[in-house]
Amino acid sequence: MDLINWYLTYFNLLLALVSIVMLFGIVWHVEHGFDASYKFFLIAAIILAIKFFLDILHAARVVPFHEAVSHAFDTLAIIFFTFGVLEMRQLIEKLRREKPDDAEKKPRTKPV
């Protein structure tokens, strides 16, 4: 692995860890509807962090089975991310059905 990839892998791991900390804060403070969605995002971020850590171990020649594991972690991360997006979409649709449109609230006036 060349030097640029090495630094980018460390940078990706750092960003994934920062995302995990931020997502833990969100999951801790939000209501149940958002909670489920952000839990899926949190799981996806944890999986990505593990994958980046395995990339580093592979570069150090500790993990010999890197290709299969890397693809599996990529697949798991996108699955959990998709579940989070779907959960958020369902929550938004539910909120949209519960809240009347602003256009319905406005009194209609006749033109003069």
C-alpha positions as CSV (number, residue, x, y, z in Angstrom):
1,M,0.0,0.0,0.0
2,D,1.5,3.3,-1.0
3,L,1.8,6.2,1.4
4,I,-1.2,8.2,0.2
5,N,-3.5,5.1,0.6
6,W,-2.1,4.5,4.1
7,Y,-2.9,8.1,5.2
8,L,-6.3,8.0,3.6
9,T,-7.1,4.8,5.4
10,Y,-6.2,6.3,8.7
11,F,-8.1,9.5,7.9
12,N,-11.2,7.3,7.0
13,L,-10.9,5.5,10.3
14,L,-10.7,8.8,12.1
15,L,-13.8,10.1,10.3
16,A,-15.7,6.9,11.0
17,L,-14.8,7.1,14.8
18,V,-15.9,10.8,14.9
19,S,-19.2,9.8,13.1
20,I,-19.7,7.0,15.7
21,V,-19.3,9.5,18.6
22,M,-21.7,12.0,17.0
23,L,-24.2,9.3,16.2
24,F,-24.1,8.0,19.8
25,G,-25.0,11.5,20.9
26,I,-27.9,11.7,18.5
27,V,-29.2,8.2,19.4
28,W,-29.0,9.2,23.1
29,H,-31.0,12.4,22.7
30,V,-33.7,11.7,20.1
31,E,-37.2,10.2,20.2
32,H,-38.0,6.6,19.2
33,G,-38.8,7.3,15.5
34,F,-35.5,9.0,14.9
35,D,-33.8,6.6,17.3
36,A,-34.4,3.6,15.1
37,S,-33.1,5.3,12.0
38,Y,-30.0,6.6,13.6
39,K,-29.3,3.2,15.2
40,F,-29.0,1.8,11.7
41,F,-26.7,4.7,10.7
42,L,-24.6,4.0,13.9
43,I,-24.3,0.3,13.1
44,A,-23.2,1.2,9.5
45,A,-20.5,3.6,10.9
46,I,-19.3,0.9,13.3
47,I,-19.0,-1.6,10.5
48,L,-17.1,0.9,8.3
49,A,-14.7,1.7,11.2
50,I,-14.0,-2.0,11.7
51,K,-13.4,-2.3,7.9
52,F,-11.0,0.6,7.9
53,F,-9.2,-1.0,10.9
54,L,-9.0,-4.3,9.0
55,D,-7.5,-2.4,6.0
56,I,-4.8,-1.1,8.3
57,L,-4.2,-4.6,9.7
58,H,-4.0,-5.9,6.1
59,A,-1.4,-3.3,5.2
60,A,0.6,-4.5,8.2
61,R,0.2,-8.1,6.9
62,V,-1.9,-9.3,9.9
63,V,-5.1,-10.1,8.1
64,P,-4.6,-12.6,5.2
65,F,-8.3,-12.9,4.3
66,H,-8.8,-9.2,3.5
67,E,-10.6,-9.3,0.2
68,A,-13.6,-11.4,1.3
69,V,-14.0,-9.7,4.7
70,S,-13.6,-6.2,3.1
71,H,-16.4,-6.9,0.6
72,A,-18.6,-8.4,3.4
73,F,-18.2,-5.3,5.6
74,D,-18.9,-3.0,2.6
75,T,-22.1,-4.9,1.9
76,L,-23.2,-4.9,5.6
77,A,-22.5,-1.2,5.9
78,I,-24.6,-0.3,2.8
79,I,-27.4,-2.6,4.0
80,F,-27.6,-0.9,7.4
81,F,-27.3,2.5,5.8
82,T,-30.2,1.7,3.5
83,F,-32.3,0.4,6.5
84,G,-31.6,3.8,8.2
85,V,-32.7,5.7,5.2
86,L,-35.9,3.7,4.8
87,E,-36.7,4.1,8.5
88,M,-36.2,7.9,8.2
89,R,-38.3,8.0,5.1
90,Q,-41.2,6.1,6.9
91,L,-40.9,8.5,9.8
92,I,-41.1,11.6,7.5
93,E,-44.1,10.1,5.7
94,K,-45.8,9.5,9.0
95,L,-45.1,13.0,10.2
96,R,-46.4,14.4,6.8
97,R,-49.7,12.5,7.3
98,E,-50.1,13.7,10.8
99,K,-49.4,17.4,10.1
100,P,-52.0,19.2,7.9
101,D,-50.7,21.2,5.0
102,D,-50.1,24.9,5.6
103,A,-52.2,25.6,2.6
104,E,-55.2,24.1,4.3
105,K,-54.7,26.3,7.4
106,K,-54.7,29.6,5.5
107,P,-58.1,31.3,5.2
108,R,-59.0,31.8,1.6
109,T,-60.0,35.3,0.5
110,K,-61.9,36.2,-2.5
111,P,-60.2,38.5,-5.0
112,V,-61.6,42.0,-5.1
